[in-house]
């Protein structure tokens, strides 16, 4: 774990760990990272294969790094396509929330393997990278004032746009009937 992230975690304002099953999904990881950054959520990116690093102590050592922070607000976003064992392995072994955000998933066609984990593997599944980051910001809004402010501003901006659209459409429709 990065020393800078350790210091951030100790501030108890929330942090995320993006865990990729390989290094091949960098564009997807970048979208998550950019969105986390926009919400003011500190993060680090790690690579850990639940399929290929099991014989070594890699998985055990990885889990041990984060288990020491069980009393701190931390969330994991797994990025694994195909048969996603990563999100299930993380959610079973860690007490932190785990969000599966598979790079090969689409809103109309989610990666079903992250939805059908066995009992005890309780990860959430969010298809859009930006929504996964927003969910993390919402998780930590209670302890991260910056994330809370950004979320509130985002909501307010969307409501203003909806009011403007309502007014414009209502005016247009009234002129058609009058």
Beta strands, then each sheet from edge to edge (+ up, - down):
strand 1: 15-20
strand 2: 42-47
strand 3: 74-79
strand 4: 97-100
strand 5: 124-125
sheet 1: 2+ 1+ 3+ 4+ 5+
end
